[in-house]
Amino acid sequence: MGVRNKKKLKRLNLLDMSNHERNELIKGVREKLRQKTAEAKLWQSLLEAENLTINGNVVYKSNQPLHGFKL
């Protein structure tokens, strides 16, 4: 997660939008928040795992450094 430049953020006035536009915007924001929450839960579960196996290959064991897995 990076720090955002506050000057570059686009500000929207919800009162000036039509109901349809406002609803679409809110739906989009909710979906992004759901995705971020799911991703955070996934990363948390990976951090708590003792062994991590991908396609039958062990890429992490609790007593060894991470190997074979690149972001």
N, C-alpha and C positions, 0 to 999 in steps of 0.2 A: 504494500500500500504506500503510495507516495503522497506527498503534501501537494495539495492543489493550489494554484495561483488564484486567489480570491477575485482578482481583477478580471480574469477571463471567464468566470462563471456567468452563465446567462441567467438573468433574473426574469421570472415570469410573474405577471399579475393575474392571479386566478379570477379576480373579479371582472377583468376585461374579457375573459374567454367565454365562449359559448358552453353550455352544459355538456354537449357532446365532446368538445375538445378537452374540457376539464376532466370528464370521466375517463377518456382515453389516456390522458397524462397520468392520472392516478392509478389506472390499471397497469400501465407500464412501470411506474415506480414500485408498485407492490410486487410485480413479477421480478424486478431486479433485486429487491430486498429478499424475496424468497430464495432466489438463486444464490445470493451472497450468504444467506443463513445456511443453506444446504452445503455450500462449499466449506464454510467454517466448521460445520459439524463433521464433515468428511475429514478435513485436516486434523481436527481434534482426535477423531477416532484413530487416524493413522499414527499420531504421536503417542497414543496410549497403547498401541499394539506391541506385543513382544516380538512377533515375527511377521514379516511382510513378504508375501509371495505373489509374483505377477507372472502369469502364463507358466506356472510350474517352476519358475526360477526364484530362489530366495534372494531378495535384494536387501533385506535388513533383518538382523537378529539383534536382540537387546544387548548382547555383549560384543558386537562387532560394529565397525563404522558402516555407513550406508554405501553401497556399491551397486553398479549396474542400473542406476536410475538417474536420469537427467531431466531437468526441467527446461 
